[in-house]
Amino acid sequence: MAIDLLSIEPQKVSTDVSSYSMLIYGNPKSGKSSFVHELYGDRVLHITTEKRTKALAGAMVQYVSSWAEYLQVLAQLRKPELKERFDVVSVDTIDNLLPMVERYVASKYGESQLGELTNTYGKDWAEAKSTWRNGVQMIEREGYVPCFVSHAIQNTIQIPKANMLEEDAKTLTSYNETTDKGVQYIEYLQYQPDIKPKYLAVINNMVDNILFIDSTVDSNNNEQRVIRLRETLQYQAGSTFKDIVPVIPLDPEAYKKAITDAVSHIDDEHKTDVRQADADTSDTKFDYNELMAEAQKLGQAMYKADKLDKVTAIVEDVFGKDHKLNEATEQQVEQLAVAVDQIKAKAMEEGVDIEA
């Protein structure tokens, strides 16, 4: 399958909430799992790393206790009948999956934990990160919208008051002012997902929306749970939509409305009610046998036109000196595709009839 820029259609933005991946985090028992279940209903598969899911009535739940079991679940999700059944795959909680992948990789290197041996020279840590990346991205590659659920952790942050921007200060919901050695500081709690930064970066790069479940009080001093959709100094959050509201009640319908309202700012011709997930964008697949057949046809045409030296120059540039085009392996299919495109362009430049 070759790229064809002439076939590109204008991008449409969907109002369907299941089009958008998310990371949702908050304190224990704050309603994260219930929110996900109520939002997606029976179209979500919950891969759980905790056993406390008895209250999720009607939820489709598969518990995993190891990285190997997690991979078994993803392998089964390749089945067409499961792709018909589910739109979303939720990993709840993603925090507990991290020790599983580290144990999995450590055992490969004969370690009880990563970094135990010095003769790995960091290869174990590097492999853990790449294994993690491949594992979480596999959800999307198999055609599902990923949803990651995490607990929140708190860090105490101090910033010199003189260095704090006024607009940032206004976003703080609670803070203390302290003085140390004559310097005034603003001290506040910062909330983040309970995932190591290098692993969290993989998730952040994948998801469309980061939701933080927070507790606040209304005008009558009653506690109310809300979802934060915009980042401040106190918590990590964010959305792919620039016009989304910053705070909504912890309610699936409120979240759906926030998405719909954000999309409403887009011209009608560029939006749709049809689900448009990132998983629907396919990677280009190169067919080795088709490319080899095309390479042979091009080579014969260039030979007849006494232009074989042009082919040799292209092949050496793409594959290296003394390499022949018909020796390209299936592992070199990308290089083969590049060489075929360049030979085709050179044939057109030289006026060679490649259809003869």
C-alpha atoms as one frame of an Amber mdcrd trajectory, in Angstrom:
protein
   0.000   0.000   0.000   1.642   3.205  -1.189   1.038   6.726   0.056  -1.166
   8.746  -2.298  -1.410  12.433  -1.357  -3.999  13.031  -4.078  -6.474  10.819
  -2.190  -6.353  12.834   1.044  -9.732  14.013   2.346 -10.211  16.895   4.831
  -9.970  15.769   8.454 -13.269  15.587  10.363 -13.547  15.924  14.134 -15.891
  13.502  15.857 -18.395  14.287  18.599 -18.325  10.615  19.651 -16.562  10.423
  23.034 -15.192   6.941  22.274 -13.038   8.519  19.570 -10.685   9.941  22.184
  -8.151   8.153  24.353  -7.603   9.228  27.941  -5.594   8.989  31.117  -7.797
   9.471  34.157  -6.360   9.645  37.645  -7.371  10.562  41.162  -7.296   9.424
  44.756  -8.423   5.894  45.719 -12.218   5.453  45.786 -12.740   8.709  43.903
 -14.905   7.057  41.218 -12.411   6.516  38.387 -13.455   2.983  37.428 -17.164
   3.729  37.747 -16.790   6.805  35.541 -15.074   4.787  32.788 -17.679   2.012
  32.983 -20.611   4.432  32.871 -19.014   6.435  30.062 -18.424   3.533  27.665
 -20.893   0.909  28.931 -20.565  -2.559  27.442 -18.237  -1.275  24.678 -15.256
  -1.187  27.073 -13.118  -4.116  28.200 -11.626  -3.501  31.640  -8.180  -5.072
  32.021  -7.815  -4.820  35.767  -4.704  -5.191  37.890  -6.741  -4.932  41.093
  -9.402  -7.358  42.290 -11.791  -4.763  43.698 -14.280  -4.561  40.804 -17.288
  -6.253  42.411 -19.313  -3.034  42.390 -19.031  -2.521  38.606 -22.346  -4.146
  37.720 -22.422  -5.421  34.154 -18.778  -4.534  33.437 -16.684  -6.779  31.194
 -13.620  -7.410  33.362 -10.445  -9.440  32.864  -8.031  -9.498  35.792  -4.284
  -9.886  35.089  -1.526 -10.509  37.620   1.519 -10.595  35.318   2.888  -9.057
  32.139   2.517 -12.433  30.403  -1.212 -12.490  31.221  -1.546  -8.911  29.950
   0.033  -9.956  26.640  -2.302 -12.970  26.463  -5.287 -10.624  26.715  -3.930
  -8.367  23.966  -3.242 -11.385  21.746  -6.884 -12.441  22.061  -8.028  -8.908
  21.256  -6.779  -9.485  17.697  -9.819 -11.685  17.084 -12.333 -10.025  14.709
 -15.275 -10.981  16.920 -13.742  -9.070  19.849 -13.093  -6.045  17.654 -16.806
  -6.098  16.877 -17.619  -6.310  20.581 -15.377  -3.602  22.080 -14.361  -0.061
  21.117 -12.321   0.819  24.203  -9.766  -1.063  26.317  -9.233   0.282  29.829
  -6.191  -0.667  31.922  -7.156  -0.162  35.556  -4.879   0.645  37.194  -1.916
   1.206  34.917   0.253   1.839  38.005   0.219  -1.855  38.931   1.122  -2.940
  35.405   4.480  -1.204  35.676   6.021  -3.536  38.308   4.816  -6.455  36.194
   6.776  -5.366  33.134   9.858  -4.656  35.260   9.714  -8.142  36.816   9.208
  -9.652  33.365  12.300  -7.963  31.915  14.404  -8.467  35.060  13.808 -12.219
  34.944  15.055 -12.285  31.352  18.393 -10.933  32.592  18.488 -13.293  35.589
  17.671 -10.495  38.028  15.125 -10.351  40.820  14.771  -6.631  40.083  16.050
  -4.244  37.407  19.552  -2.923  37.976  20.544  -5.780  40.264  23.406  -6.818
  37.984  26.059  -4.391  36.773  27.081  -6.331  33.651  23.850  -5.453  31.845
  25.150  -1.886  31.355  21.639  -0.480  31.531  20.252  -2.760  28.824  17.675
  -4.130  31.265  16.294  -0.654  32.015  16.247   0.267  28.322  14.436  -2.954
  27.427  11.881  -2.407  30.193  11.001   0.988  28.727  10.741  -0.341  25.149
   8.700  -3.357  26.325   6.389  -0.993  28.205   6.004   1.248  25.145   5.219
  -1.660  22.837   2.790  -3.170  25.336   0.662  -0.087  25.958   0.739   0.999
  22.309  -0.443  -2.455  21.254  -3.967  -1.526  22.382  -4.154   1.187  19.747
  -2.380  -0.902  17.110  -5.057  -3.565  17.471  -7.755  -0.999  16.709  -9.016
  -0.032  20.176  -9.135   3.318  21.933  -6.959   3.111  25.076  -8.081   4.346
  28.474  -5.554   4.326  31.313  -6.637   4.621  34.944  -4.145   5.688  37.598
  -3.969   6.693  41.238  -2.802  10.186  42.172   0.282  11.050  44.184   1.031
  14.320  45.951   4.276  16.260  45.957   4.940  19.387  48.013   6.237  22.179
  45.784   7.847  25.452  46.843   8.253  28.388  44.468   9.748  31.768  45.401
   6.823  34.168  45.544   8.717  36.708  43.450   9.084  34.161  40.635   5.414
  33.160  40.449   3.349  34.631  37.647   0.129  36.306  38.713  -1.938  34.201
  36.300  -0.455  31.005  37.779  -1.066  32.176  41.342  -4.769  32.640  40.570
  -5.105  28.954  39.664  -4.002  27.727  43.103  -6.956  26.473  45.111  -4.955
  26.119  48.344  -1.440  27.067  49.384   0.727  28.301  52.260   3.169  31.170
  52.377   6.476  30.407  54.095   9.717  32.285  54.628  13.170  30.743  54.624
  16.359  32.798  55.033  14.471  35.954  54.138  12.929  34.515  50.952   9.139
  34.221  50.694   7.836  30.997  49.170   4.479  29.779  47.932   4.025  26.155
  49.055   1.329  23.910  47.587   0.476  20.285  46.824   0.949  19.103  43.256
  -0.984  16.049  42.005   0.355  13.676  39.357  -0.403  10.133  38.164   1.427
   7.498  40.208   3.662   6.421  37.323   7.421   6.854  36.984   8.140   9.836
  34.687   9.910   7.891  31.908   6.962   5.483  31.675   4.370   8.226  32.099
   5.878  10.060  29.108   4.836   7.151  26.871   1.228   7.434  28.083   1.175
  11.237  27.798   2.275  11.035  24.172  -0.543   8.596  23.387  -3.669  10.047
  24.946  -5.954  12.823  23.764  -7.201  13.875  27.191  -5.777  13.762  30.721
  -8.482  13.931  33.391  -7.837  14.598  37.073 -10.598  13.762  39.563 -10.549
  16.320  42.336 -12.635  17.163  45.390 -13.931  20.667  45.927 -16.758  22.345
  47.838 -19.804  24.183  46.554 -21.243  27.454  47.830 -22.953  25.560  50.680
 -19.674  23.994  51.749 -20.757  20.555  50.500 -18.054  18.327  49.025 -18.302
  17.834  45.279 -16.181  15.701  42.978 -15.129  17.286  39.713 -12.967  16.541
  36.702 -10.152  18.944  35.900  -9.486  19.192  32.153  -6.878  21.954  32.080
  -3.420  21.874  33.628  -2.426  24.200  36.454   0.521  24.321  38.834  -1.346
  21.956  41.161  -2.253  19.099  38.858  -1.485  17.541  35.505  -4.407  17.620
  33.085  -5.071  18.561  29.488  -7.189  18.100  26.399  -6.746  17.889  22.652
  -9.532  20.505  22.401  -8.501  24.118  22.900 -12.083  25.222  23.664 -12.954
  22.593  26.276 -14.149  23.822  29.671 -11.566  23.529  32.466 -13.805  21.956
  35.140 -16.885  19.714  34.963 -18.827  17.594  37.489 -17.679  13.970  37.824
 -20.371  12.710  35.511 -20.139  10.854  32.161 -22.871  13.003  30.620 -21.023
  16.174  31.646 -17.870  14.845  29.963 -19.774  13.985  26.778 -21.279  17.473
  26.769 -17.843  19.043  27.269 -16.564  17.172  24.194 -19.648  18.076  22.148
 -19.460  21.738  23.152 -15.741  21.883  22.289 -16.403  20.383  18.854 -19.316
  22.780  18.286 -16.789  25.576  17.668 -15.665  23.745  14.522 -17.357  24.363
  11.172 -20.059  21.791  10.358 -18.221  20.618   7.244 -15.277  19.550   9.389
 -17.095  17.581  12.088 -18.953  14.286  12.248 -20.955  12.121  14.644 -19.080
   9.060  13.385 -16.393   7.616  15.652 -12.939   8.726  14.457 -10.278   7.011
  16.553  -6.499   7.221  16.117  -6.599   3.448  15.705  -8.440   3.969  12.403
  -5.323   5.514  10.880  -3.423   2.604   9.375   0.318   2.360   8.970   1.590
   1.899   5.437   2.228  -1.779   4.690   4.765  -2.592   2.005   4.200  -5.794
   0.031   7.601  -7.412  -0.533   6.509  -9.641  -3.444   4.748  -6.790  -5.261
   7.785  -4.534  -4.843  10.178  -7.213  -6.114   7.990  -7.749  -9.178   7.901
  -3.998  -9.826  11.675  -3.739  -9.303  12.245  -6.471 -11.876   9.974  -4.733
 -14.396  11.749  -1.408 -13.852  15.166  -3.034 -14.141  14.266  -4.611 -17.466
  12.927  -1.313 -18.819  16.061   0.575 -17.755  18.280  -2.175 -19.219  16.537
  -1.949 -22.596  16.999   1.832 -22.529  20.699   1.379 -21.708  20.209   3.167
 -18.370  21.249   0.359 -16.035  24.034   2.522 -14.597  21.326   4.817 -13.169
  19.750   1.831 -11.403  23.115   0.732  -9.990  23.766   4.203  -8.570  20.373
   4.284  -6.844  20.730   0.768  -5.414  24.197   1.524  -4.031  22.925   4.749
  -2.478  19.982   3.000  -0.778  21.488  -0.402   0.127  25.233   0.145   0.001
  28.029  -0.667  -2.422  28.028  -4.002  -4.306  24.392  -4.713  -3.413  22.011
  -6.017  -6.072  18.349  -5.098  -6.138  17.200  -8.704  -6.551  19.099  -9.617
  -3.361  16.925  -7.426  -1.137  15.428  -9.417   1.740  11.966  -9.143   3.268
  13.590  -7.394   6.255  14.761  -4.709   3.791  11.281  -4.072   2.394  11.400
  -0.367   3.361  14.688   0.137   1.523  13.233  -1.787  -1.411  10.228   0.552
  -1.508  12.515   3.609  -1.483  14.687   2.180  -4.273  11.654   1.354  -6.432
  10.274   4.902  -6.029  13.633   6.461  -6.920  14.150   4.194  -9.959  10.646
   4.996 -11.144  11.330   8.733 -10.808  14.659   8.385 -12.631  12.980   6.432
 -15.470  10.433   9.224 -15.933  13.234  11.799 -15.861  15.161   9.890 -18.524
  12.079   9.352 -20.697  12.067   5.568 -20.252   8.754   3.809 -21.011   8.254
   1.600 -17.936   4.886   0.290 -19.191   6.272  -1.284 -22.328
